[in-house]
Amino acid sequence: MPKSKLKLEFKTPSFVDYFNVFEDEVLVDMAMNYPESLERMCSLISLDTQLEKERLKFKLKQFDYMA
């Protein structure tokens, strides 16, 4: 019986996915009045996405060694 390998794919959330949590008015207010905060939030979202990719890549590597 051939073993089938499980292939997991990580779909990176887009910025839209993150920002859909916020009301449009909140984002507009933040862009108009607190642009530095909005820029920082975008940086943190990018970092979070990158960390999630790395975590998944590491987890899949561990899975390969266990198989």
PQR file of N, CA, C, O and H, with PARSE charges and radii, in Angstrom:
ATOM      1  N   MET A   1       0.838  -1.187   0.000 -0.4000 1.5000
ATOM      2  CA  MET A   1       0.000   0.000   0.000 -0.0000 2.0000
ATOM      3  C   MET A   1       0.881   1.248   0.000  0.5500 1.7000
ATOM      4  O   MET A   1       1.682   1.419   0.919 -0.5500 1.4000
ATOM      5  N   PRO A   2       0.762   2.117  -0.988 -0.5600 1.5000
ATOM      6  CA  PRO A   2       1.603   3.322  -1.013  0.2800 2.0000
ATOM      7  C   PRO A   2       1.143   4.326   0.044  0.5500 1.7000
ATOM      8  O   PRO A   2      -0.048   4.563   0.242 -0.5500 1.4000
ATOM      9  N   LYS A   3       2.136   4.899   0.707 -0.4000 1.5000
ATOM     10  CA  LYS A   3       1.816   5.938   1.689 -0.0000 2.0000
ATOM     11  C   LYS A   3       1.599   7.249   0.953  0.5500 1.7000
ATOM     12  O   LYS A   3       2.420   7.651   0.129 -0.5500 1.4000
ATOM     13  H   LYS A   3       3.104   4.706   0.546  0.4000 1.0000
ATOM     14  N   SER A   4       0.517   7.897   1.246 -0.4000 1.5000
ATOM     15  CA  SER A   4       0.284   9.201   0.628 -0.0000 2.0000
ATOM     16  C   SER A   4       0.791  10.271   1.583  0.5500 1.7000
ATOM     17  O   SER A   4       0.509  10.237   2.781 -0.5500 1.4000
ATOM     18  H   SER A   4      -0.150   7.570   1.916  0.4000 1.0000
ATOM     19  N   LYS A   5       1.531  11.205   1.045 -0.4000 1.5000
ATOM     20  CA  LYS A   5       2.056  12.294   1.869 -0.0000 2.0000
ATOM     21  C   LYS A   5       1.016  13.389   1.981  0.5500 1.7000
ATOM     22  O   LYS A   5       0.373  13.771   1.004 -0.5500 1.4000
ATOM     23  H   LYS A   5       1.760  11.232   0.072  0.4000 1.0000
ATOM     24  N   LEU A   6       0.876  13.866   3.155 -0.4000 1.5000
ATOM     25  CA  LEU A   6      -0.044  14.964   3.425 -0.0000 2.0000
ATOM     26  C   LEU A   6       0.660  16.268   3.094  0.5500 1.7000
ATOM     27  O   LEU A   6       1.726  16.555   3.638 -0.5500 1.4000
ATOM     28  H   LEU A   6       1.399  13.556   3.949  0.4000 1.0000
ATOM     29  N   LYS A   7       0.083  17.047   2.220 -0.4000 1.5000
ATOM     30  CA  LYS A   7       0.677  18.327   1.858 -0.0000 2.0000
ATOM     31  C   LYS A   7      -0.208  19.441   2.400  0.5500 1.7000
ATOM     32  O   LYS A   7      -1.368  19.592   2.016 -0.5500 1.4000
ATOM     33  H   LYS A   7      -0.783  16.814   1.777  0.4000 1.0000
ATOM     34  N   LEU A   8       0.377  20.208   3.299 -0.4000 1.5000
ATOM     35  CA  LEU A   8      -0.345  21.329   3.878 -0.0000 2.0000
ATOM     36  C   LEU A   8       0.147  22.610   3.225  0.5500 1.7000
ATOM     37  O   LEU A   8       1.344  22.795   3.007 -0.5500 1.4000
ATOM     38  H   LEU A   8       1.319  20.085   3.611  0.4000 1.0000
ATOM     39  N   GLU A   9      -0.774  23.467   2.924 -0.4000 1.5000
ATOM     40  CA  GLU A   9      -0.409  24.747   2.346 -0.0000 2.0000
ATOM     41  C   GLU A   9      -0.919  25.858   3.248  0.5500 1.7000
ATOM     42  O   GLU A   9      -2.039  25.813   3.758 -0.5500 1.4000
ATOM     43  H   GLU A   9      -1.747  23.316   3.101  0.4000 1.0000
ATOM     44  N   PHE A  10      -0.077  26.841   3.427 -0.4000 1.5000
ATOM     45  CA  PHE A  10      -0.439  27.989   4.240 -0.0000 2.0000
ATOM     46  C   PHE A  10      -0.826  29.127   3.319  0.5500 1.7000
ATOM     47  O   PHE A  10      -0.023  29.588   2.507 -0.5500 1.4000
ATOM     48  H   PHE A  10       0.833  26.878   3.013  0.4000 1.0000
ATOM     49  N   LYS A  11      -2.058  29.575   3.453 -0.4000 1.5000
ATOM     50  CA  LYS A  11      -2.496  30.727   2.673 -0.0000 2.0000
ATOM     51  C   LYS A  11      -2.241  31.959   3.529  0.5500 1.7000
ATOM     52  O   LYS A  11      -2.871  32.170   4.566 -0.5500 1.4000
ATOM     53  H   LYS A  11      -2.710  29.201   4.113  0.4000 1.0000
ATOM     54  N   THR A  12      -1.311  32.751   3.064 -0.4000 1.5000
ATOM     55  CA  THR A  12      -0.976  33.957   3.798 -0.0000 2.0000
ATOM     56  C   THR A  12      -2.165  34.909   3.794  0.5500 1.7000
ATOM     57  O   THR A  12      -2.664  35.283   2.733 -0.5500 1.4000
ATOM     58  H   THR A  12      -0.800  32.580   2.222  0.4000 1.0000
ATOM     59  N   PRO A  13      -2.620  35.303   4.988 -0.5600 1.5000
ATOM     60  CA  PRO A  13      -3.713  36.280   5.005  0.2800 2.0000
ATOM     61  C   PRO A  13      -3.251  37.594   4.371  0.5500 1.7000
ATOM     62  O   PRO A  13      -2.129  38.046   4.594 -0.5500 1.4000
ATOM     63  N   SER A  14      -4.110  38.175   3.602 -0.4000 1.5000
ATOM     64  CA  SER A  14      -3.768  39.463   3.006 -0.0000 2.0000
ATOM     65  C   SER A  14      -4.060  40.568   4.018  0.5500 1.7000
ATOM     66  O   SER A  14      -4.700  40.347   5.046 -0.5500 1.4000
ATOM     67  H   SER A  14      -5.022  37.807   3.420  0.4000 1.0000
ATOM     68  N   PHE A  15      -3.577  41.744   3.699 -0.4000 1.5000
ATOM     69  CA  PHE A  15      -3.861  42.870   4.583 -0.0000 2.0000
ATOM     70  C   PHE A  15      -5.366  43.090   4.687  0.5500 1.7000
ATOM     71  O   PHE A  15      -5.866  43.508   5.732 -0.5500 1.4000
ATOM     72  H   PHE A  15      -3.057  41.924   2.864  0.4000 1.0000
ATOM     73  N   VAL A  16      -6.073  42.814   3.623 -0.4000 1.5000
ATOM     74  CA  VAL A  16      -7.531  42.980   3.632 -0.0000 2.0000
ATOM     75  C   VAL A  16      -8.151  42.068   4.681  0.5500 1.7000
ATOM     76  O   VAL A  16      -9.076  42.469   5.387 -0.5500 1.4000
ATOM     77  H   VAL A  16      -5.667  42.474   2.775  0.4000 1.0000
ATOM     78  N   ASP A  17      -7.643  40.839   4.783 -0.4000 1.5000
ATOM     79  CA  ASP A  17      -8.173  39.913   5.787 -0.0000 2.0000
ATOM     80  C   ASP A  17      -8.009  40.480   7.199  0.5500 1.7000
ATOM     81  O   ASP A  17      -8.914  40.369   8.027 -0.5500 1.4000
ATOM     82  H   ASP A  17      -6.891  40.514   4.209  0.4000 1.0000
ATOM     83  N   TYR A  18      -6.864  41.081   7.465 -0.4000 1.5000
ATOM     84  CA  TYR A  18      -6.638  41.662   8.782 -0.0000 2.0000
ATOM     85  C   TYR A  18      -7.525  42.885   9.009  0.5500 1.7000
ATOM     86  O   TYR A  18      -8.097  43.057  10.085 -0.5500 1.4000
ATOM     87  H   TYR A  18      -6.129  41.171   6.793  0.4000 1.0000
ATOM     88  N   PHE A  19      -7.633  43.724   7.993 -0.4000 1.5000
ATOM     89  CA  PHE A  19      -8.355  44.971   8.170 -0.0000 2.0000
ATOM     90  C   PHE A  19      -9.871  44.802   8.123  0.5500 1.7000
ATOM     91  O   PHE A  19     -10.593  45.715   8.524 -0.5500 1.4000
ATOM     92  H   PHE A  19      -7.168  43.584   7.118  0.4000 1.0000
ATOM     93  N   ASN A  20     -10.364  43.689   7.655 -0.4000 1.5000
ATOM     94  CA  ASN A  20     -11.810  43.455   7.660 -0.0000 2.0000
ATOM     95  C   ASN A  20     -12.373  43.393   9.074  0.5500 1.7000
ATOM     96  O   ASN A  20     -13.582  43.516   9.269 -0.5500 1.4000
ATOM     97  H   ASN A  20      -9.778  42.947   7.330  0.4000 1.0000
ATOM     98  N   VAL A  21     -11.513  43.207  10.046 -0.4000 1.5000
ATOM     99  CA  VAL A  21     -11.939  43.162  11.445 -0.0000 2.0000
ATOM    100  C   VAL A  21     -12.354  44.548  11.929  0.5500 1.7000
ATOM    101  O   VAL A  21     -13.197  44.678  12.817 -0.5500 1.4000
ATOM    102  H   VAL A  21     -10.531  43.107   9.888  0.4000 1.0000
ATOM    103  N   PHE A  22     -11.759  45.574  11.342 -0.4000 1.5000
ATOM    104  CA  PHE A  22     -12.014  46.949  11.767 -0.0000 2.0000
ATOM    105  C   PHE A  22     -13.136  47.586  10.957  0.5500 1.7000
ATOM    106  O   PHE A  22     -13.324  47.274   9.781 -0.5500 1.4000
ATOM    107  H   PHE A  22     -11.075  45.468  10.620  0.4000 1.0000
ATOM    108  N   GLU A  23     -13.861  48.463  11.586 -0.4000 1.5000
ATOM    109  CA  GLU A  23     -14.841  49.281  10.882 -0.0000 2.0000
ATOM    110  C   GLU A  23     -14.082  50.237   9.968  0.5500 1.7000
ATOM    111  O   GLU A  23     -12.990  50.693  10.309 -0.5500 1.4000
ATOM    112  H   GLU A  23     -13.709  48.717  12.541  0.4000 1.0000
ATOM    113  N   ASP A  24     -14.653  50.537   8.818 -0.4000 1.5000
ATOM    114  CA  ASP A  24     -13.993  51.434   7.862 -0.0000 2.0000
ATOM    115  C   ASP A  24     -13.687  52.795   8.478  0.5500 1.7000
ATOM    116  O   ASP A  24     -12.632  53.379   8.231 -0.5500 1.4000
ATOM    117  H   ASP A  24     -15.540  50.167   8.541  0.4000 1.0000
ATOM    118  N   GLU A  25     -14.624  53.292   9.283 -0.4000 1.5000
ATOM    119  CA  GLU A  25     -14.436  54.609   9.890 -0.0000 2.0000
ATOM    120  C   GLU A  25     -13.212  54.639  10.807  0.5500 1.7000
ATOM    121  O   GLU A  25     -12.509  55.646  10.883 -0.5500 1.4000
ATOM    122  H   GLU A  25     -15.481  52.818   9.484  0.4000 1.0000
ATOM    123  N   VAL A  26     -12.969  53.537  11.495 -0.4000 1.5000
ATOM    124  CA  VAL A  26     -11.819  53.460  12.400 -0.0000 2.0000
ATOM    125  C   VAL A  26     -10.524  53.525  11.595  0.5500 1.7000
ATOM    126  O   VAL A  26      -9.587  54.227  11.976 -0.5500 1.4000
ATOM    127  H   VAL A  26     -13.540  52.719  11.433  0.4000 1.0000
ATOM    128  N   LEU A  27     -10.470  52.800  10.493 -0.4000 1.5000
ATOM    129  CA  LEU A  27      -9.265  52.814   9.659 -0.0000 2.0000
ATOM    130  C   LEU A  27      -9.038  54.177   9.015  0.5500 1.7000
ATOM    131  O   LEU A  27      -7.902  54.643   8.928 -0.5500 1.4000
ATOM    132  H   LEU A  27     -11.231  52.230  10.183  0.4000 1.0000
ATOM    133  N   VAL A  28     -10.107  54.811   8.565 -0.4000 1.5000
ATOM    134  CA  VAL A  28      -9.980  56.144   7.969 -0.0000 2.0000
ATOM    135  C   VAL A  28      -9.495  57.139   9.023  0.5500 1.7000
ATOM    136  O   VAL A  28      -8.611  57.953   8.756 -0.5500 1.4000
ATOM    137  H   VAL A  28     -11.030  54.433   8.635  0.4000 1.0000
ATOM    138  N   ASP A  29     -10.075  57.068  10.213 -0.4000 1.5000
ATOM    139  CA  ASP A  29      -9.655  57.957  11.293 -0.0000 2.0000
ATOM    140  C   ASP A  29      -8.189  57.727  11.636  0.5500 1.7000
ATOM    141  O   ASP A  29      -7.438  58.680  11.848 -0.5500 1.4000
ATOM    142  H   ASP A  29     -10.793  56.407  10.430  0.4000 1.0000
ATOM    143  N   MET A  30      -7.787  56.469  11.690 -0.4000 1.5000
ATOM    144  CA  MET A  30      -6.404  56.161  12.000 -0.0000 2.0000
ATOM    145  C   MET A  30      -5.467  56.700  10.914  0.5500 1.7000
ATOM    146  O   MET A  30      -4.414  57.256  11.225 -0.5500 1.4000
ATOM    147  H   MET A  30      -8.397  55.696  11.518  0.4000 1.0000
ATOM    148  N   ALA A  31      -5.845  56.537   9.651 -0.4000 1.5000
ATOM    149  CA  ALA A  31      -5.012  57.028   8.544 -0.0000 2.0000
ATOM    150  C   ALA A  31      -4.923  58.549   8.552  0.5500 1.7000
ATOM    151  O   ALA A  31      -3.860  59.110   8.285 -0.5500 1.4000
ATOM    152  H   ALA A  31      -6.701  56.085   9.399  0.4000 1.0000
ATOM    153  N   MET A  32      -6.014  59.207   8.852 -0.4000 1.5000
ATOM    154  CA  MET A  32      -6.030  60.669   8.832 -0.0000 2.0000
ATOM    155  C   MET A  32      -5.327  61.289  10.048  0.5500 1.7000
ATOM    156  O   MET A  32      -4.603  62.276   9.916 -0.5500 1.4000
ATOM    157  H   MET A  32      -6.877  58.751   9.069  0.4000 1.0000
ATOM    158  N   ASN A  33      -5.545  60.708  11.222 -0.4000 1.5000
ATOM    159  CA  ASN A  33      -5.070  61.323  12.454 -0.0000 2.0000
ATOM    160  C   ASN A  33      -3.855  60.649  13.103  0.5500 1.7000
ATOM    161  O   ASN A  33      -3.132  61.273  13.879 -0.5500 1.4000
ATOM    162  H   ASN A  33      -6.133  59.906  11.329  0.4000 1.0000
ATOM    163  N   TYR A  34      -3.642  59.381  12.782 -0.4000 1.5000
ATOM    164  CA  TYR A  34      -2.555  58.630  13.413 -0.0000 2.0000
ATOM    165  C   TYR A  34      -1.804  57.788  12.378  0.5500 1.7000
ATOM    166  O   TYR A  34      -1.743  56.566  12.509 -0.5500 1.4000
ATOM    167  H   TYR A  34      -4.230  58.874  12.152  0.4000 1.0000
ATOM    168  N   PRO A  35      -1.234  58.424  11.354 -0.5600 1.5000
ATOM    169  CA  PRO A  35      -0.585  57.651  10.285  0.2800 2.0000
ATOM    170  C   PRO A  35       0.591  56.804  10.784  0.5500 1.7000
ATOM    171  O   PRO A  35       0.851  55.730  10.241 -0.5500 1.4000
ATOM    172  N   GLU A  36       1.300  57.276  11.808 -0.4000 1.5000
ATOM    173  CA  GLU A  36       2.425  56.493  12.340 -0.0000 2.0000
ATOM    174  C   GLU A  36       1.919  55.198  12.969  0.5500 1.7000
ATOM    175  O   GLU A  36       2.546  54.147  12.837 -0.5500 1.4000
ATOM    176  H   GLU A  36       1.089  58.149  12.249  0.4000 1.0000
ATOM    177  N   SER A  37       0.797  55.282  13.641 -0.4000 1.5000
ATOM    178  CA  SER A  37       0.216  54.089  14.263 -0.0000 2.0000
ATOM    179  C   SER A  37      -0.254  53.092  13.204  0.5500 1.7000
ATOM    180  O   SER A  37      -0.088  51.882  13.359 -0.5500 1.4000
ATOM    181  H   SER A  37       0.287  56.136  13.747  0.4000 1.0000
ATOM    182  N   LEU A  38      -0.833  53.608  12.146 -0.4000 1.5000
ATOM    183  CA  LEU A  38      -1.275  52.729  11.061 -0.0000 2.0000
ATOM    184  C   LEU A  38      -0.068  52.048  10.409  0.5500 1.7000
ATOM    185  O   LEU A  38      -0.109  50.858  10.100 -0.5500 1.4000
ATOM    186  H   LEU A  38      -0.968  54.591  12.020  0.4000 1.0000
ATOM    187  N   GLU A  39       0.989  52.808  10.209 -0.4000 1.5000
ATOM    188  CA  GLU A  39       2.215  52.235   9.623 -0.0000 2.0000
ATOM    189  C   GLU A  39       2.792  51.162  10.544  0.5500 1.7000
ATOM    190  O   GLU A  39       3.220  50.108  10.075 -0.5500 1.4000
ATOM    191  H   GLU A  39       1.022  53.776  10.460  0.4000 1.0000
ATOM    192  N   ARG A  40       2.806  51.420  11.831 -0.4000 1.5000
ATOM    193  CA  ARG A  40       3.294  50.433  12.803 -0.0000 2.0000
ATOM    194  C   ARG A  40       2.428  49.180  12.786  0.5500 1.7000
ATOM    195  O   ARG A  40       2.940  48.063  12.864 -0.5500 1.4000
ATOM    196  H   ARG A  40       2.458  52.277  12.212  0.4000 1.0000
ATOM    197  N   MET A  41       1.120  49.368  12.684 -0.4000 1.5000
ATOM    198  CA  MET A  41       0.214  48.224  12.641 -0.0000 2.0000
ATOM    199  C   MET A  41       0.478  47.381  11.393  0.5500 1.7000
ATOM    200  O   MET A  41       0.462  46.152  11.460 -0.5500 1.4000
ATOM    201  H   MET A  41       0.704  50.276  12.621  0.4000 1.0000
ATOM    202  N   CYS A  42       0.718  48.030  10.265 -0.4000 1.5000
ATOM    203  CA  CYS A  42       1.032  47.298   9.031 -0.0000 2.0000
ATOM    204  C   CYS A  42       2.332  46.512   9.176  0.5500 1.7000
ATOM    205  O   CYS A  42       2.438  45.381   8.704 -0.5500 1.4000
ATOM    206  H   CYS A  42       0.731  49.028  10.210  0.4000 1.0000
ATOM    207  N   SER A  43       3.309  47.115   9.825 -0.4000 1.5000
ATOM    208  CA  SER A  43       4.579  46.418  10.058 -0.0000 2.0000
ATOM    209  C   SER A  43       4.374  45.189  10.941  0.5500 1.7000
ATOM    210  O   SER A  43       4.941  44.127  10.684 -0.5500 1.4000
ATOM    211  H   SER A  43       3.222  48.034  10.209  0.4000 1.0000
ATOM    212  N   LEU A  44       3.571  45.342  11.966 -0.4000 1.5000
ATOM    213  CA  LEU A  44       3.302  44.209  12.854 -0.0000 2.0000
ATOM    214  C   LEU A  44       2.535  43.101  12.150  0.5500 1.7000
ATOM    215  O   LEU A  44       2.772  41.920  12.403 -0.5500 1.4000
ATOM    216  H   LEU A  44       3.110  46.205  12.175  0.4000 1.0000
ATOM    217  N   ILE A  45       1.626  43.474  11.277 -0.4000 1.5000
ATOM    218  CA  ILE A  45       0.898  42.473  10.502 -0.0000 2.0000
ATOM    219  C   ILE A  45       1.858  41.705   9.596  0.5500 1.7000
ATOM    220  O   ILE A  45       1.764  40.484   9.472 -0.5500 1.4000
ATOM    221  H   ILE A  45       1.434  44.434  11.071  0.4000 1.0000
ATOM    222  N   SER A  46       2.781  42.429   8.966 -0.4000 1.5000
ATOM    223  CA  SER A  46       3.782  41.776   8.115 -0.0000 2.0000
ATOM    224  C   SER A  46       4.653  40.821   8.923  0.5500 1.7000
ATOM    225  O   SER A  46       4.941  39.707   8.484 -0.5500 1.4000
ATOM    226  H   SER A  46       2.858  43.420   9.067  0.4000 1.0000
ATOM    227  N   LEU A  47       5.064  41.259  10.091 -0.4000 1.5000
ATOM    228  CA  LEU A  47       5.880  40.419  10.960 -0.0000 2.0000
ATOM    229  C   LEU A  47       5.107  39.183  11.404  0.5500 1.7000
ATOM    230  O   LEU A  47       5.648  38.077  11.396 -0.5500 1.4000
ATOM    231  H   LEU A  47       4.830  42.163  10.448  0.4000 1.0000
ATOM    232  N   ASP A  48       3.862  39.361  11.785 -0.4000 1.5000
ATOM    233  CA  ASP A  48       3.027  38.249  12.204 -0.0000 2.0000
ATOM    234  C   ASP A  48       2.882  37.216  11.085  0.5500 1.7000
ATOM    235  O   ASP A  48       2.969  36.012  11.326 -0.5500 1.4000
ATOM    236  H   ASP A  48       3.423  40.259  11.791  0.4000 1.0000
ATOM    237  N   THR A  49       2.663  37.690   9.883 -0.4000 1.5000
ATOM    238  CA  THR A  49       2.519  36.795   8.728 -0.0000 2.0000
ATOM    239  C   THR A  49       3.814  36.035   8.480  0.5500 1.7000
ATOM    240  O   THR A  49       3.787  34.829   8.236 -0.5500 1.4000
ATOM    241  H   THR A  49       2.592  38.668   9.687  0.4000 1.0000
ATOM    242  N   GLN A  50       4.948  36.730   8.540 -0.4000 1.5000
ATOM    243  CA  GLN A  50       6.236  36.075   8.326 -0.0000 2.0000
ATOM    244  C   GLN A  50       6.518  35.031   9.404  0.5500 1.7000
ATOM    245  O   GLN A  50       7.006  33.943   9.095 -0.5500 1.4000
ATOM    246  H   GLN A  50       4.970  37.709   8.739  0.4000 1.0000
ATOM    247  N   LEU A  51       6.222  35.344  10.652 -0.4000 1.5000
ATOM    248  CA  LEU A  51       6.419  34.384  11.739 -0.0000 2.0000
ATOM    249  C   LEU A  51       5.545  33.148  11.558  0.5500 1.7000
ATOM    250  O   LEU A  51       5.985  32.030  11.826 -0.5500 1.4000
ATOM    251  H   LEU A  51       5.826  36.227  10.903  0.4000 1.0000
ATOM    252  N   GLU A  52       4.337  33.341  11.112 -0.4000 1.5000
ATOM    253  CA  GLU A  52       3.439  32.207  10.877 -0.0000 2.0000
ATOM    254  C   GLU A  52       3.968  31.316   9.753  0.5500 1.7000
ATOM    255  O   GLU A  52       3.900  30.091   9.856 -0.5500 1.4000
ATOM    256  H   GLU A  52       3.980  34.249  10.894  0.4000 1.0000
ATOM    257  N   LYS A  53       4.489  31.910   8.692 -0.4000 1.5000
ATOM    258  CA  LYS A  53       5.093  31.132   7.604 -0.0000 2.0000
ATOM    259  C   LYS A  53       6.272  30.311   8.114  0.5500 1.7000
ATOM    260  O   LYS A  53       6.393  29.124   7.811 -0.5500 1.4000
ATOM    261  H   LYS A  53       4.544  32.905   8.609  0.4000 1.0000
ATOM    262  N   GLU A  54       7.140  30.956   8.894 -0.4000 1.5000
ATOM    263  CA  GLU A  54       8.313  30.269   9.425 -0.0000 2.0000
ATOM    264  C   GLU A  54       7.910  29.145  10.371  0.5500 1.7000
ATOM    265  O   GLU A  54       8.492  28.061  10.338 -0.5500 1.4000
ATOM    266  H   GLU A  54       7.042  31.920   9.141  0.4000 1.0000
ATOM    267  N   ARG A  55       6.913  29.405  11.213 -0.4000 1.5000
ATOM    268  CA  ARG A  55       6.438  28.373  12.141 -0.0000 2.0000
ATOM    269  C   ARG A  55       5.926  27.165  11.384  0.5500 1.7000
ATOM    270  O   ARG A  55       6.232  26.027  11.741 -0.5500 1.4000
ATOM    271  H   ARG A  55       6.440  30.285  11.240  0.4000 1.0000
ATOM    272  N   LEU A  56       5.155  27.403  10.349 -0.4000 1.5000
ATOM    273  CA  LEU A  56       4.600  26.307   9.566 -0.0000 2.0000
ATOM    274  C   LEU A  56       5.711  25.546   8.842  0.5500 1.7000
ATOM    275  O   LEU A  56       5.696  24.316   8.790 -0.5500 1.4000
ATOM    276  H   LEU A  56       4.907  28.327  10.058  0.4000 1.0000
ATOM    277  N   LYS A  57       6.674  26.283   8.286 -0.4000 1.5000
ATOM    278  CA  LYS A  57       7.782  25.642   7.583 -0.0000 2.0000
ATOM    279  C   LYS A  57       8.565  24.740   8.552  0.5500 1.7000
ATOM    280  O   LYS A  57       8.919  23.613   8.203 -0.5500 1.4000
ATOM    281  H   LYS A  57       6.687  27.282   8.329  0.4000 1.0000
ATOM    282  N   PHE A  58       8.829  25.234   9.754 -0.4000 1.5000
ATOM    283  CA  PHE A  58       9.553  24.459  10.757 -0.0000 2.0000
ATOM    284  C   PHE A  58       8.751  23.228  11.177  0.5500 1.7000
ATOM    285  O   PHE A  58       9.301  22.138  11.332 -0.5500 1.4000
ATOM    286  H   PHE A  58       8.541  26.149  10.037  0.4000 1.0000
ATOM    287  N   LYS A  59       7.462  23.417  11.356 -0.4000 1.5000
ATOM    288  CA  LYS A  59       6.589  22.307  11.764 -0.0000 2.0000
ATOM    289  C   LYS A  59       6.567  21.225  10.689  0.5500 1.7000
ATOM    290  O   LYS A  59       6.617  20.038  11.010 -0.5500 1.4000
ATOM    291  H   LYS A  59       7.015  24.303  11.230  0.4000 1.0000
ATOM    292  N   LEU A  60       6.494  21.616   9.420 -0.4000 1.5000
ATOM    293  CA  LEU A  60       6.489  20.639   8.337 -0.0000 2.0000
ATOM    294  C   LEU A  60       7.827  19.913   8.248  0.5500 1.7000
ATOM    295  O   LEU A  60       7.857  18.721   7.945 -0.5500 1.4000
ATOM    296  H   LEU A  60       6.454  22.580   9.159  0.4000 1.0000
ATOM    297  N   LYS A  61       8.936  20.609   8.506 -0.4000 1.5000
ATOM    298  CA  LYS A  61      10.247  19.968   8.513 -0.0000 2.0000
ATOM    299  C   LYS A  61      10.301  18.908   9.596  0.5500 1.7000
ATOM    300  O   LYS A  61      10.807  17.811   9.361 -0.5500 1.4000
ATOM    301  H   LYS A  61       8.912  21.578   8.752  0.4000 1.0000
ATOM    302  N   GLN A  62       9.795  19.213  10.767 -0.4000 1.5000
ATOM    303  CA  GLN A  62       9.772  18.253  11.861 -0.0000 2.0000
ATOM    304  C   GLN A  62       8.933  17.045  11.474  0.5500 1.7000
ATOM    305  O   GLN A  62       9.298  15.913  11.789 -0.5500 1.4000
ATOM    306  H   GLN A  62       9.384  20.104  10.958  0.4000 1.0000
ATOM    307  N   PHE A  63       7.817  17.270  10.796 -0.4000 1.5000
ATOM    308  CA  PHE A  63       6.938  16.190  10.368 -0.0000 2.0000
ATOM    309  C   PHE A  63       7.664  15.265   9.395  0.5500 1.7000
ATOM    310  O   PHE A  63       7.509  14.046   9.472 -0.5500 1.4000
ATOM    311  H   PHE A  63       7.521  18.190  10.540  0.4000 1.0000
ATOM    312  N   ASP A  64       8.453  15.828   8.481 -0.4000 1.5000
ATOM    313  CA  ASP A  64       9.205  15.028   7.527 -0.0000 2.0000
ATOM    314  C   ASP A  64      10.194  14.107   8.232  0.5500 1.7000
ATOM    315  O   ASP A  64      10.378  12.962   7.820 -0.5500 1.4000
ATOM    316  H   ASP A  64       8.578  16.818   8.418  0.4000 1.0000
ATOM    317  N   TYR A  65      10.831  14.599   9.291 -0.4000 1.5000
ATOM    318  CA  TYR A  65      11.798  13.780  10.021 -0.0000 2.0000
ATOM    319  C   TYR A  65      11.114  12.655  10.790  0.5500 1.7000
ATOM    320  O   TYR A  65      11.711  11.605  11.024 -0.5500 1.4000
ATOM    321  H   TYR A  65      10.682  15.530   9.626  0.4000 1.0000
ATOM    322  N   MET A  66       9.889  12.872  11.172 -0.4000 1.5000
ATOM    323  CA  MET A  66       9.169  11.860  11.962 -0.0000 2.0000
ATOM    324  C   MET A  66       8.592  10.767  11.074  0.5500 1.7000
ATOM    325  O   MET A  66       8.346   9.657  11.547 -0.5500 1.4000
ATOM    326  H   MET A  66       9.404  13.726  10.981  0.4000 1.0000
ATOM    327  N   ALA A  67       8.373  11.057   9.804 -0.4000 1.5000
ATOM    328  CA  ALA A  67       7.715  10.083   8.910 -0.0000 2.0000
ATOM    329  C   ALA A  67       8.637   8.965   8.494  0.5500 1.7000
ATOM    330  O   ALA A  67       8.231   8.075   7.748 -0.5500 1.4000
ATOM    331  H   ALA A  67       8.573  11.958   9.419  0.4000 1.0000
TER
END
